Amino acid sequence: EGITLTARVTVPGSTPAGMLDHANRFNRDQAAVFMFEDSGHLVVSDDVILDGGVSEANLEVSLATFSTVLRQNRDFLLRAAGVIP
């Protein structure tokens, strides 16, 4: 049993190739999530395994990590696209 966390990031002005380049560099350094481009969106996905032994604290860490990775990627891509300073 498990949970699949998925988020789509829309980045104005960013190209699919640019998003994939970023995803590949990010995952080479951190390897925390599965990232891919789909129809102009950066898709960030992660699986949380619920094997009956997952504590509330562990689940909290998994959710916080996913949120942080998503925010880092969103901010990087929005800066690259010139949307935010």
C-alpha positions as CSV (number, residue, x, y, z in Angstrom):
1,E,0.0,0.0,0.0
2,G,1.1,3.5,-0.6
3,I,0.5,7.1,-1.6
4,T,1.5,8.7,-4.9
5,L,2.1,12.4,-4.6
6,T,2.0,14.2,-7.9
7,A,2.1,17.9,-8.7
8,R,2.1,19.8,-12.0
9,V,4.0,23.0,-12.2
10,T,3.1,25.4,-15.0
11,V,5.9,27.8,-15.8
12,P,5.1,30.6,-18.3
13,G,7.8,31.0,-20.9
14,S,9.7,27.8,-20.0
15,T,10.3,25.2,-22.7
16,P,9.8,21.5,-22.3
17,A,13.5,20.9,-23.1
18,G,14.4,23.5,-20.4
19,M,12.2,21.9,-17.8
20,L,13.7,18.4,-18.6
21,D,17.2,19.8,-18.4
22,H,16.4,21.2,-15.0
23,A,14.8,18.0,-13.8
24,N,17.8,15.9,-14.9
25,R,20.2,18.2,-13.1
26,F,18.1,18.4,-10.0
27,N,17.7,14.6,-9.8
28,R,21.4,14.0,-10.5
29,D,22.2,16.1,-7.4
30,Q,19.3,15.0,-5.1
31,A,17.5,12.0,-6.5
32,A,14.5,12.7,-4.3
33,V,11.6,12.5,-6.7
34,F,10.5,11.4,-10.2
35,M,10.3,14.4,-12.6
36,F,9.2,14.6,-16.2
37,E,7.7,17.0,-18.7
38,D,4.1,16.5,-19.9
39,S,2.4,18.9,-22.3
40,G,4.4,22.0,-21.1
41,H,4.1,21.1,-17.4
42,L,6.8,19.9,-15.1
43,V,5.4,16.9,-13.3
44,V,6.9,16.1,-9.9
45,S,6.0,12.8,-8.4
46,D,7.0,10.7,-5.4
47,D,5.7,7.5,-3.8
48,V,5.3,7.1,0.0
49,I,5.2,3.4,0.9
50,L,2.7,2.5,3.6
51,D,3.7,-0.9,4.8
52,G,1.9,-0.9,8.1
53,G,5.1,0.3,9.9
54,V,5.1,3.9,8.9
55,S,4.9,6.3,11.8
56,E,3.2,9.6,11.8
57,A,6.6,11.3,12.1
58,N,7.9,9.4,9.1
59,L,4.9,10.4,7.0
60,E,5.3,14.0,8.1
61,V,8.9,14.0,6.9
62,S,7.9,12.5,3.6
63,L,5.3,15.1,2.9
64,A,7.6,17.9,4.0
65,T,10.3,16.7,1.7
66,F,8.0,16.5,-1.3
67,S,6.7,20.0,-0.5
68,T,10.2,21.4,-0.3
69,V,11.4,19.7,-3.5
70,L,8.3,21.0,-5.3
71,R,8.8,24.5,-4.0
72,Q,12.5,24.5,-5.0
73,N,11.7,23.4,-8.5
74,R,8.8,25.8,-8.9
75,D,10.9,28.8,-7.8
76,F,13.9,27.8,-9.9
77,L,11.8,27.5,-13.1
78,L,9.8,30.7,-12.4
79,R,13.1,32.6,-12.0
80,A,14.5,31.0,-15.1
81,A,11.4,32.1,-17.0
82,G,11.7,35.7,-15.6
83,V,8.3,35.5,-13.8
84,I,9.8,36.1,-10.3
85,P,13.0,38.0,-9.4
